[in-house]
C-alpha cells in the first residue's frame, strides 16, 4: 500500500472513532495516575468526559466513560495498596507508606480505624465518595494488615460507585447546557466543589 493510499484510508476514519481511540486510553491513564498519586482532580476528569460523551450522543459513550473510569480507579487503588502493603511488611517501611501517612492526620486515621472496625470493607465505598476520605481508610486497612484480596473486594464496588457519581454530575452538566464547553465548565466546578469544599470548610471554620 502506498503512502497516498494510507493517507486516504486515514482520512476515511470517522472522527468519533479517532476521538475514542485517543480519549479512553488517556482517561484511563489520568484516572489511574490520579488514584496512585492523589494530586490530579480525577472526579473532574470523569465528569468532563461524561459531558463530552453525552453531547456526542454515542449510545455507549457514557457507559464507556463509566467503565473506563471505574477500572482505572480500581487499578490505581490496587497499585497504591500493593506498594503500601510492601512497606508494612518490610522493616524499613517504604516511601509510599510514608507518603500515605503524610496525607492522613492522626485524627482522621483514628476515625477511619474506628469505622473499619465497625463496618469492615464496606467503609471503602463511603471513603471513595467522601472528599479526602480514601487515603485515611486505605492507611487504616494497611495498618490492620488487611489482605490484598479482601481490600480488592471492598474497593471494587467503591470505584463503581465513585465513577457513577461523577458520571452523573457530567450528565447533569450536559443536560443543562446545549454547548459542551458550558456543561464541562459546570461539571468541573461541581466536581471541584465536592472535592475541595469540606477541607476548605475545616480550614475556615473557627476553632473552639
C-alpha positions as CSV (number, residue, x, y, z in Angstrom):
1,X,0.0,0.0,0.0
2,X,1.4,3.4,-1.0
3,X,1.6,6.5,1.2
4,X,-1.2,8.1,-0.8
5,X,-3.4,5.1,-0.1
6,X,-2.6,5.1,3.6
7,X,-3.4,8.9,3.8
8,X,-6.7,8.3,2.1
9,X,-7.6,5.4,4.4
10,X,-6.7,7.6,7.4
11,X,-8.9,10.3,6.1
12,X,-11.8,7.9,6.0
13,X,-11.7,7.1,9.7
14,X,-14.7,8.6,11.4
15,X,-13.8,11.5,13.8
16,X,-15.7,9.8,16.6
17,X,-13.6,6.6,16.2
18,X,-10.4,8.7,16.4
19,X,-11.6,10.6,19.4
20,X,-12.4,7.4,21.2
21,X,-9.1,5.8,20.3
22,X,-7.3,8.7,21.9
23,X,-9.7,9.7,24.7
24,X,-10.5,6.5,26.5
25,X,-6.8,5.4,27.0
26,X,-5.9,9.0,28.1
27,X,-8.8,8.9,30.6
28,X,-7.7,5.6,31.9
29,X,-4.1,6.7,32.4
30,X,-5.0,10.0,34.1
31,X,-7.5,8.5,36.5
32,X,-5.2,5.6,37.3
33,X,-2.3,8.0,37.9
34,X,-4.6,10.3,40.0
35,X,-5.5,7.3,42.2
36,X,-1.9,6.3,42.6
37,X,-0.6,9.9,43.1
38,X,-3.5,11.8,44.6
39,X,-2.9,15.2,43.1
40,X,-5.0,15.0,39.9
41,X,-8.7,16.0,40.2
42,X,-9.9,12.7,38.8
43,X,-13.5,13.4,39.6
44,X,-13.5,16.5,37.4
45,X,-11.9,14.4,34.6
46,X,-14.6,11.8,34.8
47,X,-17.4,14.5,34.8
48,X,-15.8,16.3,31.8
49,X,-15.5,13.1,29.9
50,X,-19.2,12.2,30.6
51,X,-20.3,15.7,29.4
52,X,-18.4,15.2,26.1
53,X,-19.8,11.6,25.6
54,X,-23.3,12.9,26.4
55,X,-23.2,15.6,23.8
56,X,-21.8,13.4,21.1
57,X,-24.9,11.2,21.7
58,X,-22.9,8.0,21.2
59,X,-25.1,5.1,22.5
60,X,-22.3,3.6,24.6
61,X,-20.2,6.7,25.2
62,X,-21.3,7.4,28.8
63,X,-21.2,3.7,29.7
64,X,-17.6,3.6,28.3
65,X,-16.6,6.6,30.4
66,X,-18.1,4.9,33.5
67,X,-16.4,1.6,32.8
68,X,-13.0,3.0,31.9
69,X,-13.1,5.4,34.9
70,X,-14.1,2.7,37.4
71,X,-11.4,0.2,36.1
72,X,-8.7,2.9,36.1
73,X,-9.6,4.0,39.7
74,X,-9.5,0.3,40.8
75,X,-6.2,-0.2,39.1
76,X,-4.6,2.8,40.7
77,X,-6.0,1.9,44.2
78,X,-4.7,-1.6,43.9
79,X,-1.3,-0.5,42.8
80,X,-1.1,2.0,45.7
81,X,-2.3,-0.5,48.2
82,X,0.2,-3.1,47.0
83,X,3.0,-0.6,47.3
84,X,1.9,0.3,50.8
85,X,1.4,-3.3,51.7
86,X,5.1,-4.0,50.8
87,X,6.1,-1.1,53.1
88,X,4.1,-2.5,56.0
89,X,5.7,-5.9,55.7
90,X,9.3,-4.6,55.4
91,X,11.3,-3.4,58.4
92,X,12.3,-0.1,57.0
93,X,8.8,0.7,55.5
94,X,8.6,2.4,52.1
95,X,8.3,5.9,50.7
96,X,4.8,5.0,49.5
97,X,3.7,4.1,53.1
98,X,5.2,7.3,54.4
99,X,3.5,9.3,51.7
100,X,0.2,7.8,52.8
101,X,0.9,8.6,56.5
102,X,1.7,12.2,55.5
103,X,-1.7,12.6,53.8
104,X,-3.7,11.3,56.8
105,X,-3.9,13.4,60.0
106,X,-3.9,11.3,63.2
107,X,-7.5,12.4,63.9
108,X,-8.8,11.2,60.5
109,X,-6.7,8.0,60.7
110,X,-8.3,7.2,64.1
111,X,-11.8,7.8,62.7
112,X,-11.0,5.6,59.8
113,X,-9.8,2.8,62.0
114,X,-12.9,3.0,64.1
115,X,-15.2,2.9,61.1
116,X,-13.2,0.0,59.7
117,X,-13.6,-2.0,62.9
118,X,-17.3,-1.3,62.9
119,X,-18.2,-1.8,59.2
120,X,-15.3,-3.7,57.7
121,X,-14.5,-3.3,54.0
122,X,-17.9,-1.7,53.4
123,X,-16.4,1.5,54.6
124,X,-14.3,1.7,51.5
125,X,-17.4,2.6,49.4
126,X,-18.1,5.7,51.6
127,X,-14.4,6.6,51.7
128,X,-14.3,6.8,47.9
129,X,-17.3,9.2,47.9
130,X,-16.2,11.4,50.8
131,X,-13.6,14.0,49.8
132,X,-10.2,13.2,51.1
133,X,-11.6,10.1,52.7
134,X,-9.9,7.4,50.6
135,X,-6.3,7.8,52.0
136,X,-7.1,7.5,55.7
137,X,-9.2,4.4,55.2
138,X,-6.6,2.8,52.9
139,X,-3.9,3.5,55.5
140,X,-6.2,2.0,58.2
141,X,-6.5,-1.1,56.1
142,X,-2.8,-1.3,55.7
143,X,-2.1,-0.9,59.4
144,X,-4.7,-3.6,60.1
145,X,-2.7,-5.8,57.6
146,X,-5.8,-6.4,55.5
147,X,-5.0,-8.9,52.7
148,X,-4.9,-7.6,49.2
149,X,-7.8,-9.8,48.1
150,X,-10.1,-8.6,50.8
151,X,-9.2,-5.0,50.1
152,X,-10.0,-5.6,46.4
153,X,-13.5,-7.0,47.3
154,X,-14.3,-3.8,49.1
155,X,-12.6,-1.4,46.7
156,X,-14.3,-2.7,43.5
157,X,-17.8,-1.5,44.5
158,X,-16.3,1.7,45.8
159,X,-14.8,2.5,42.5
160,X,-18.0,1.7,40.7
161,X,-20.0,4.0,43.0
162,X,-17.4,6.8,42.6
163,X,-17.4,6.6,38.8
164,X,-21.2,6.5,38.7
165,X,-21.4,9.6,41.0
166,X,-19.1,11.8,38.9
167,X,-20.5,10.4,35.7
168,X,-24.0,11.6,36.8
169,X,-22.5,15.0,37.6
170,X,-21.3,15.1,34.0
171,X,-24.6,14.1,32.6
172,X,-26.3,16.8,34.7
173,X,-23.9,19.4,33.1
174,X,-24.6,18.0,29.7
175,X,-28.4,18.2,30.2
176,X,-28.5,21.8,31.4
177,X,-26.4,23.3,28.5
178,X,-26.6,22.7,24.8
179,X,-23.0,23.7,24.3
180,X,-20.5,21.1,25.5
181,X,-18.0,23.6,27.0
182,X,-20.6,25.1,29.3
183,X,-21.5,21.6,30.5
184,X,-17.9,20.8,31.0
185,X,-17.3,24.0,33.0
186,X,-20.3,23.3,35.3
187,X,-19.3,19.6,35.8
188,X,-15.7,20.6,36.6
189,X,-16.9,23.3,39.0
190,X,-19.3,20.9,40.8
191,X,-16.6,18.2,41.0
192,X,-14.0,20.5,42.4
193,X,-16.5,22.0,44.9
194,X,-17.3,18.5,46.1
195,X,-13.7,17.6,46.4
196,X,-12.4,20.8,48.0
197,X,-15.4,22.0,49.8
198,X,-15.1,20.0,53.1
199,X,-11.4,20.7,53.5
200,X,-11.9,24.4,52.9
201,X,-14.7,24.5,55.4
202,X,-12.5,22.8,58.0
203,X,-9.8,25.5,57.4
204,X,-12.2,28.5,57.5
205,X,-14.4,27.5,60.4
206,X,-13.5,29.0,63.8
207,X,-11.6,26.6,66.1
208,X,-13.2,26.0,69.5
